[in-house]
Amino acid sequence: MRKEFALHTDKYQINMMYAHWVNGSHKRKAVFEAYFRKLPFGNGFAVFAGLERIVQYIVGLRFSEEDVRYLSEQEEDYAPAFLEELLQFHFQGTIHSMKEGALVFPDEPLIRVEGTIMEAQLVETAILNFMNYQTLIATKASRIKQVAPDDILLEFGTRRAQEADAAVWGARAAYVGGFHATSNMLAGKMFGIPTKGTHAHSWVQSFGSEQEAFDTYARVLPDNVTLLVDTFDTLRSGVPHAIHTAKQLEAQGKRMNAIRLDSGDLAYLSRQARKMLDDAGLGYVKIVASNDLDENTIMNLKAQGAAIDTWGVGTQLITASDQPSLGGVYKLVEIESPEGVMIPTIKISSNPEKVSTPGKKEVYRIIGTHGKALADYISYPEETAPRSGARLKLFNPLHPYLKKHVDRYEALPMLEPIFVNGFQVYKLPELEEIRRYHEQQLDLFWPEYLRILNPEVYRVNLSEQVWDRKQKLIAEHMQQDME
């Protein structure tokens, strides 16, 4: 297992930990929740990812002597006794989380961290780092999958990713979101993701002719031949030469897999190439397209009748170029009082969307009689869990006049215990199981929530008790401001 670094955090986390330590409040119990406020890409849902990386981080979270030596050199001049305590640090808190592959929505807890204020503060930065990036890429991948549900999707983004970790974990997130393979060999080795690749233009350029390049490649890799046909002229040169190579393979009892288009008018070129291949009796040869693709380009190409079977998506996916940040946050929702009582906390803001919801919370997915999700329901652990037969009021926090009662339903708890008192209690599933879970999650939702253009808004509802407490704390803070 990869060793994660304790200093993968922001300096203000260390400063707050130290201030709590000096103040004697570092052992106070606290509860934080991680969530996001706005769906990315204008999508109707997000896909939670990053849990495996978070688990690895928590399991390996230690301060090394080198870490402590570096901290001792900081201008804050941390006390030696504090630094000595860091050397003994290991996470002893409790973490609940959504399962990877789950469809998730704004303002609902995705991860809940309970522990001392010191340890809960330390893990904030890394948790948000891993959750934000991988959730963003998994969502982008699932979004692309929505417009090409029956096609093969290949993740080709390694060379454009922001460094190696982003490339590897981004490939994994794309696989969670529905992609079928990656070009990244390390991701294939680490996670068991199928790997796919063709050849570059440089392969063709390194030979005396395009035909020689194709024939040589097919001779070396006869069972895995996909030829890039746009180095010179796609229809006059590349496709005819590929057809010639395919016929040579047929004479050996082999079949060429595909040709790849990487430039030009992909709709026109793919239709013409398809006709040329079919006329040559090569209907089994597929067409792969690449070249800065995303869900919008793929949707437009399909509308133009492009004859493309496989899509290689790189830069736009691995960098989430149209929205390169999820914007997830990590907020304190409960803190232990000096008397040892857990007190709900709220963050007040002049921006209404930034006002937090106080208290430690549970999340339930309410499934109606048609087997489809009606809403997500947020309540306190001490409340009676929703159960079929007990009337449930779905109360919309943004529009309180929108109320709905349901009697027959199934309530699926969404937050799983991952660590309890520092011990890992959750067995990380195999990646294929995560993909299946994501597909099951998609099946719970009506198509109007899944479409990429103008999706219907899925409701996240608060219990009346959660709503009442939030309003009470807001009123108390307003009263204090007036005094």
C-alpha positions as CSV (number, residue, x, y, z in Angstrom):
1,M,0.0,0.0,0.0
2,R,1.3,3.5,-0.9
3,K,2.5,5.6,2.0
4,E,0.6,8.9,2.2
5,F,2.2,11.9,3.7
6,A,0.9,13.7,6.9
7,L,2.1,17.0,5.4
8,H,-0.3,16.7,2.6
9,T,-2.3,19.4,4.3
10,D,-2.5,23.2,4.5
11,K,-0.4,25.2,6.9
12,Y,-3.4,26.7,8.6
13,Q,-4.5,23.2,9.6
14,I,-1.2,22.7,11.5
15,N,-1.5,26.2,13.0
16,M,-5.1,25.5,14.2
17,M,-4.0,22.1,15.6
18,Y,-1.2,23.8,17.5
19,A,-3.4,26.6,18.8
20,H,-5.9,24.0,20.1
21,W,-3.0,22.1,21.7
22,V,-1.7,25.2,23.4
23,N,-5.2,26.1,24.5
24,G,-5.8,22.6,25.8
25,S,-8.8,22.1,23.6
26,H,-7.2,19.7,21.1
27,K,-8.9,16.7,22.6
28,R,-12.4,18.2,22.2
29,K,-14.7,16.0,20.1
30,A,-15.9,17.4,16.8
31,V,-17.9,16.4,13.8
32,F,-17.2,17.6,10.3
33,E,-19.1,16.9,7.1
34,A,-17.8,17.2,3.5
35,Y,-20.2,18.1,0.7
36,F,-20.5,20.3,-2.3
37,R,-23.0,23.1,-3.0
38,K,-23.4,23.1,-6.8
39,L,-23.4,20.3,-9.3
40,P,-20.6,20.4,-11.9
41,F,-21.0,20.8,-15.7
42,G,-24.7,21.8,-15.3
43,N,-25.3,18.1,-14.7
44,G,-28.3,16.6,-12.8
45,F,-26.1,14.5,-10.5
46,A,-22.5,13.9,-9.4
47,V,-20.7,10.5,-9.0
48,F,-18.9,10.1,-5.7
49,A,-15.4,8.8,-6.0
50,G,-12.1,9.0,-4.1
51,L,-12.9,6.8,-1.1
52,E,-10.2,4.2,-1.8
53,R,-7.6,6.9,-1.9
54,I,-9.0,8.4,1.3
55,V,-8.9,5.0,3.1
56,Q,-5.2,4.5,2.0
57,Y,-4.4,8.0,3.3
58,I,-6.1,7.5,6.7
59,V,-4.5,4.0,7.2
60,G,-1.0,5.3,6.4
61,L,-1.3,8.7,8.2
62,R,1.8,9.2,10.3
63,F,4.3,12.0,10.9
64,S,7.8,11.0,10.1
65,E,10.8,12.4,11.9
66,E,11.6,14.2,8.7
67,D,8.1,15.8,8.8
68,V,8.6,16.9,12.4
69,R,12.1,18.3,11.6
70,Y,10.6,20.4,8.8
71,L,7.9,21.7,11.1
72,S,10.5,22.6,13.7
73,E,12.0,24.9,11.2
74,Q,8.8,26.9,10.6
75,E,8.6,30.5,11.8
76,E,5.7,29.6,14.1
77,D,8.3,28.0,16.4
78,Y,6.0,25.1,17.4
79,A,6.7,23.8,20.9
80,P,8.9,20.6,21.0
81,A,6.3,18.8,23.1
82,F,3.7,19.4,20.4
83,L,6.0,18.1,17.7
84,E,6.7,15.0,19.9
85,E,3.0,14.4,20.1
86,L,2.8,14.5,16.3
87,L,5.3,11.7,16.1
88,Q,2.8,9.5,18.1
89,F,-0.2,10.6,16.0
90,H,-2.5,8.1,14.3
91,F,-6.1,8.6,13.4
92,Q,-8.4,7.3,16.0
93,G,-11.7,8.8,14.8
94,T,-14.8,7.5,13.0
95,I,-15.6,8.1,9.4
96,H,-18.8,7.5,7.5
97,S,-18.9,7.9,3.7
98,M,-21.0,7.4,0.6
99,K,-20.0,4.4,-1.4
100,E,-17.9,5.0,-4.5
101,G,-20.1,5.1,-7.6
102,A,-23.1,6.6,-5.7
103,L,-25.1,9.3,-7.3
104,V,-24.8,12.3,-5.0
105,F,-26.3,15.8,-4.8
106,P,-25.6,19.3,-3.4
107,D,-25.7,20.0,0.3
108,E,-25.8,16.4,1.5
109,P,-23.0,14.9,3.5
110,L,-20.7,12.7,1.4
111,I,-18.2,12.1,4.1
112,R,-18.6,12.5,7.9
113,V,-15.6,12.7,10.2
114,E,-15.9,12.4,13.9
115,G,-12.9,12.6,16.3
116,T,-10.9,15.1,18.2
117,I,-10.8,18.6,16.8
118,M,-7.1,18.0,16.2
119,E,-7.3,14.9,14.1
120,A,-10.5,16.0,12.3
121,Q,-8.8,19.3,11.3
122,L,-5.7,17.5,10.0
123,V,-7.4,15.3,7.5
124,E,-9.6,18.0,5.9
125,T,-7.2,19.1,3.1
126,A,-6.4,15.6,1.9
127,I,-10.0,14.3,2.0
128,L,-11.2,17.3,0.0
129,N,-8.3,17.0,-2.4
130,F,-9.1,13.3,-3.2
131,M,-12.9,13.6,-3.1
132,N,-13.1,16.8,-5.2
133,Y,-10.9,15.6,-8.0
134,Q,-12.1,12.1,-8.4
135,T,-15.8,12.9,-8.0
136,L,-15.4,15.5,-10.7
137,I,-13.7,13.1,-13.1
138,A,-16.2,10.3,-12.4
139,T,-19.1,12.7,-13.0
140,K,-17.6,13.8,-16.3
141,A,-17.1,10.2,-17.4
142,S,-20.6,9.2,-16.5
143,R,-21.9,12.3,-18.3
144,I,-20.0,11.2,-21.4
145,K,-21.4,7.7,-21.0
146,Q,-25.0,9.2,-21.1
147,V,-24.5,10.4,-24.6
148,A,-22.7,7.2,-25.9
149,P,-24.3,4.4,-23.8
150,D,-23.7,1.6,-26.3
151,D,-20.2,2.7,-27.5
152,I,-16.8,1.8,-26.2
153,L,-15.1,4.6,-24.2
154,L,-11.4,4.9,-23.8
155,E,-9.6,7.2,-21.3
156,F,-6.6,8.7,-23.2
157,G,-5.7,11.6,-20.9
158,T,-2.4,10.8,-19.2
159,R,-0.2,13.2,-21.2
160,R,-2.5,16.1,-20.5
161,A,-3.2,15.4,-16.8
162,Q,-1.8,17.5,-14.0
163,E,1.0,15.1,-13.1
164,A,1.1,11.4,-12.5
165,D,-1.2,11.0,-9.5
166,A,-4.0,12.9,-11.4
167,A,-3.4,10.7,-14.5
168,V,-3.6,7.4,-12.5
169,W,-6.4,8.2,-10.1
170,G,-8.3,10.1,-12.8
171,A,-8.2,7.0,-15.0
172,R,-9.7,5.0,-12.1
173,A,-12.4,7.6,-11.6
174,A,-13.2,7.5,-15.3
175,Y,-13.6,3.7,-15.0
176,V,-15.9,4.1,-12.1
177,G,-18.0,6.5,-14.2
178,G,-18.4,4.0,-17.0
179,F,-15.4,4.1,-19.3
180,H,-14.2,0.7,-20.5
181,A,-10.4,1.1,-20.6
182,T,-7.4,3.4,-20.2
183,S,-4.2,4.1,-22.0
184,N,-2.4,4.4,-18.6
185,M,-0.4,1.3,-17.9
186,L,0.2,2.1,-14.2
187,A,-3.5,2.6,-13.7
188,G,-4.0,-0.8,-15.4
189,K,-1.5,-2.4,-13.1
190,M,-2.7,-0.8,-9.9
191,F,-6.4,-1.2,-10.4
192,G,-6.9,-3.9,-13.0
193,I,-8.4,-1.6,-15.5
194,P,-8.2,-2.9,-19.1
195,T,-5.6,-1.1,-21.1
196,K,-5.9,-0.1,-24.7
197,G,-3.6,1.7,-27.2
198,T,-2.9,2.1,-30.9
199,H,0.1,3.9,-32.3
200,A,1.2,7.5,-32.9
201,H,1.8,9.4,-36.1
202,S,5.5,9.1,-35.4
203,W,5.2,5.4,-36.1
204,V,4.0,6.1,-39.6
205,Q,6.5,8.9,-40.1
206,S,9.4,6.6,-39.1
207,F,8.9,4.4,-42.1
208,G,9.5,4.9,-45.8
209,S,5.8,4.7,-46.5
210,E,2.5,4.5,-44.7
211,Q,1.8,1.1,-46.2
212,E,5.1,-0.2,-44.8
213,A,4.3,1.2,-41.4
214,F,0.9,-0.5,-41.3
215,D,2.2,-3.8,-42.5
216,T,5.0,-3.9,-40.1
217,Y,2.8,-3.0,-37.2
218,A,0.3,-5.8,-38.2
219,R,3.1,-8.3,-38.5
220,V,4.4,-7.6,-35.0
221,L,1.0,-7.3,-33.3
222,P,-1.4,-9.3,-35.5
223,D,-4.0,-9.9,-32.8
224,N,-4.3,-6.3,-31.8
225,V,-4.2,-4.1,-34.9
226,T,-5.8,-0.6,-34.8
227,L,-4.3,1.7,-37.4
228,L,-4.1,5.5,-37.2
229,V,-5.1,6.6,-40.7
230,D,-4.8,10.4,-40.7
231,T,-1.1,11.0,-40.8
232,F,-1.2,12.1,-44.5
233,D,-4.6,11.9,-46.2
234,T,-7.3,9.9,-44.4
235,L,-9.5,8.9,-47.4
236,R,-7.0,8.8,-50.2
237,S,-4.1,7.2,-48.3
238,G,-4.8,6.1,-44.8
239,V,-8.0,4.1,-45.2
240,P,-6.9,2.4,-48.5
241,H,-3.6,1.4,-47.0
242,A,-5.4,0.1,-43.9
243,I,-7.7,-2.0,-46.1
244,H,-4.7,-3.5,-47.8
245,T,-3.2,-4.5,-44.4
246,A,-6.6,-5.9,-43.3
247,K,-6.7,-8.1,-46.3
248,Q,-3.2,-9.4,-45.6
249,L,-4.4,-10.2,-42.1
250,E,-7.4,-12.1,-43.4
251,A,-5.1,-14.2,-45.5
252,Q,-3.4,-15.3,-42.3
253,G,-6.8,-16.0,-40.6
254,K,-6.6,-12.8,-38.6
255,R,-8.9,-9.8,-38.3
256,M,-7.9,-6.2,-37.9
257,N,-9.6,-4.5,-34.9
258,A,-10.1,-0.9,-36.0
259,I,-8.9,2.2,-37.7
260,R,-8.5,5.5,-35.7
261,L,-9.4,9.0,-36.8
262,D,-7.6,11.8,-34.9
263,S,-8.3,14.9,-37.0
264,G,-10.5,16.5,-39.6
265,D,-14.3,16.4,-40.0
266,L,-14.9,13.3,-37.9
267,A,-18.6,12.9,-38.9
268,Y,-17.8,13.0,-42.7
269,L,-14.6,11.1,-42.5
270,S,-16.1,8.3,-40.4
271,R,-19.1,7.9,-42.7
272,Q,-16.8,7.7,-45.8
273,A,-14.4,5.4,-44.1
274,R,-17.3,3.1,-43.0
275,K,-18.5,2.9,-46.6
276,M,-15.0,2.1,-47.9
277,L,-14.5,-0.6,-45.2
278,D,-17.9,-2.1,-45.9
279,D,-17.4,-2.1,-49.6
280,A,-14.1,-4.0,-49.0
281,G,-16.0,-6.7,-47.0
282,L,-14.5,-5.4,-43.7
283,G,-17.7,-4.6,-41.9
284,Y,-16.2,-6.1,-38.7
285,V,-13.5,-3.4,-38.6
286,K,-14.5,-0.7,-36.1
287,I,-13.8,3.0,-36.2
288,V,-12.2,4.8,-33.2
289,A,-12.2,8.6,-32.9
290,S,-10.1,10.9,-30.8
291,N,-9.1,14.6,-31.0
292,D,-10.2,16.7,-28.0
293,L,-13.6,15.0,-27.6
294,D,-16.1,15.6,-24.8
295,E,-19.8,14.8,-24.2
296,N,-20.9,17.8,-26.3
297,T,-18.7,17.0,-29.3
298,I,-19.7,13.4,-29.1
299,M,-23.4,14.3,-28.9
300,N,-23.1,16.6,-31.9
301,L,-21.2,14.0,-33.9
302,K,-23.8,11.4,-33.3
303,A,-26.5,13.9,-34.4
304,Q,-24.5,14.3,-37.7
305,G,-24.6,10.5,-38.2
306,A,-21.0,9.8,-37.4
307,A,-20.1,6.1,-37.9
308,I,-17.9,5.9,-34.8
309,D,-17.9,2.9,-32.5
310,T,-15.2,3.8,-30.0
311,W,-14.3,7.2,-28.5
312,G,-10.9,8.0,-27.1
313,V,-11.4,10.9,-24.7
314,G,-8.4,12.6,-23.2
315,T,-7.8,16.2,-22.2
316,Q,-11.4,17.3,-21.8
317,L,-12.0,14.4,-19.4
318,I,-8.8,14.1,-17.3
319,T,-8.7,17.8,-16.7
320,A,-12.5,18.4,-16.6
321,S,-11.5,21.4,-18.7
322,D,-15.0,23.0,-18.7
323,Q,-15.1,23.0,-14.9
324,P,-11.8,22.0,-13.3
325,S,-12.9,22.1,-9.7
326,L,-15.8,20.6,-7.8
327,G,-15.8,23.1,-5.0
328,G,-16.4,20.6,-2.2
329,V,-16.3,22.0,1.4
330,Y,-15.6,20.5,4.9
331,K,-17.6,22.2,7.6
332,L,-17.8,21.8,11.4
333,V,-21.3,20.7,12.3
334,E,-20.9,19.7,16.0
335,I,-18.4,20.5,18.8
336,E,-18.0,19.2,22.3
337,S,-18.8,21.8,25.0
338,P,-16.6,22.1,28.1
339,E,-19.3,20.1,29.9
340,G,-18.9,17.2,27.5
341,V,-22.1,17.8,25.5
342,M,-22.1,17.8,21.7
343,I,-23.4,21.1,20.5
344,P,-24.6,21.7,16.9
345,T,-22.8,24.5,15.1
346,I,-23.7,26.6,12.1
347,K,-21.8,28.8,9.6
348,I,-23.7,32.0,8.8
349,S,-22.9,33.8,5.6
350,S,-24.2,36.8,3.6
351,N,-24.5,34.3,0.7
352,P,-27.5,32.1,1.6
353,E,-26.1,29.1,-0.2
354,K,-23.1,29.1,2.2
355,V,-25.2,28.8,5.3
356,S,-24.4,25.4,6.7
357,T,-26.8,22.9,8.1
358,P,-26.1,22.2,11.8
359,G,-25.6,18.8,13.5
360,K,-24.4,15.3,12.6
361,K,-26.7,13.9,9.9
362,E,-27.7,10.8,8.1
363,V,-28.7,10.5,4.5
364,Y,-31.4,8.2,3.1
365,R,-32.4,7.7,-0.5
366,I,-36.2,7.4,-0.7
367,I,-37.3,4.9,-3.3
368,G,-40.9,4.9,-4.5
369,T,-43.2,2.1,-5.6
370,H,-41.9,2.2,-9.2
371,G,-38.4,1.4,-7.9
372,K,-37.2,4.9,-8.7
373,A,-35.7,7.6,-6.4
374,L,-38.1,10.2,-5.2
375,A,-35.7,12.3,-3.1
376,D,-32.9,12.2,-0.6
377,Y,-33.8,12.7,3.0
378,I,-31.5,14.2,5.6
379,S,-32.2,13.6,9.3
380,Y,-30.4,13.3,12.7
381,P,-29.2,9.9,13.9
382,E,-31.4,10.2,17.0
383,E,-34.6,10.6,14.8
384,T,-36.6,7.5,14.0
385,A,-35.2,6.2,10.7
386,P,-37.8,6.5,7.8
387,R,-39.5,3.2,7.1
388,S,-42.3,2.1,4.8
389,G,-45.7,2.4,6.3
390,A,-44.7,5.4,8.4
391,R,-45.8,8.6,6.6
392,L,-42.7,10.6,5.6
393,K,-42.9,14.3,4.9
394,L,-40.5,15.4,2.2
395,F,-39.7,19.0,3.1
396,N,-37.9,21.1,0.6
397,P,-35.4,23.5,2.4
398,L,-35.2,25.9,-0.5
399,H,-38.9,26.1,-1.1
400,P,-40.7,25.3,2.2
401,Y,-44.1,25.5,0.5
402,L,-43.2,22.4,-1.6
403,K,-44.2,19.6,0.7
404,K,-45.0,16.0,-0.2
405,H,-46.0,13.0,1.9
406,V,-45.1,9.4,1.0
407,D,-46.4,6.2,2.7
408,R,-45.1,3.4,0.6
409,Y,-41.4,3.6,0.0
410,E,-38.0,2.1,0.8
411,A,-35.4,4.2,2.6
412,L,-31.8,3.3,1.7
413,P,-29.1,4.5,4.1
414,M,-26.4,6.1,2.1
415,L,-23.6,6.7,4.6
416,E,-21.5,3.6,5.4
417,P,-19.1,3.3,8.4
418,I,-15.6,3.2,7.1
419,F,-13.5,3.7,10.2
420,V,-14.7,3.3,13.8
421,N,-12.5,4.5,16.6
422,G,-9.5,4.4,14.2
423,F,-10.2,0.8,13.0
424,Q,-11.1,0.2,9.3
425,V,-14.4,-1.7,9.3
426,Y,-15.2,-1.3,5.6
427,K,-13.8,-3.7,3.1
428,L,-12.9,-1.9,0.0
429,P,-14.8,-3.5,-2.9
430,E,-13.2,-4.6,-6.2
431,L,-13.4,-2.0,-8.9
432,E,-15.8,-4.0,-11.0
433,E,-18.2,-4.1,-8.0
434,I,-18.0,-0.3,-7.8
435,R,-18.8,0.0,-11.5
436,R,-21.8,-2.3,-11.0
437,Y,-23.0,-0.3,-8.0
438,H,-22.8,2.9,-10.1
439,E,-24.9,1.3,-12.8
440,Q,-27.4,0.2,-10.2
441,Q,-27.5,3.8,-8.9
442,L,-28.3,5.1,-12.4
443,D,-31.1,2.6,-12.7
444,L,-32.8,4.1,-9.6
445,F,-33.3,7.5,-11.4
446,W,-35.8,8.5,-14.1
447,P,-34.2,9.6,-17.4
448,E,-35.1,13.3,-16.8
449,Y,-32.6,13.4,-13.9
450,L,-29.8,11.9,-16.0
451,R,-30.0,13.9,-19.2
452,I,-27.1,16.2,-19.9
453,L,-29.2,19.1,-21.2
454,N,-31.6,20.8,-18.7
455,P,-31.9,17.9,-16.3
456,E,-34.7,17.9,-13.8
457,V,-33.7,19.0,-10.3
458,Y,-33.5,16.1,-7.9
459,R,-34.6,17.2,-4.4
460,V,-32.6,16.8,-1.2
461,N,-35.0,17.2,1.7
462,L,-34.4,18.0,5.4
463,S,-36.4,16.4,8.2
464,E,-38.5,18.9,10.1
465,Q,-36.2,18.5,13.1
466,V,-33.1,19.4,11.0
467,W,-35.0,22.3,9.4
468,D,-36.3,23.7,12.7
469,R,-32.8,23.5,14.3
470,K,-31.2,25.3,11.4
471,Q,-33.8,28.1,11.6
472,K,-33.5,28.4,15.3
473,L,-29.7,28.8,15.1
474,I,-30.0,31.4,12.3
475,A,-32.5,33.3,14.5
476,E,-30.2,33.2,17.5
477,H,-27.2,34.5,15.5
478,M,-29.4,37.3,14.1
479,Q,-30.5,38.2,17.6
480,Q,-26.9,38.3,18.8
481,D,-26.0,40.6,15.9
482,M,-28.7,43.0,16.9
483,E,-27.6,43.2,20.5
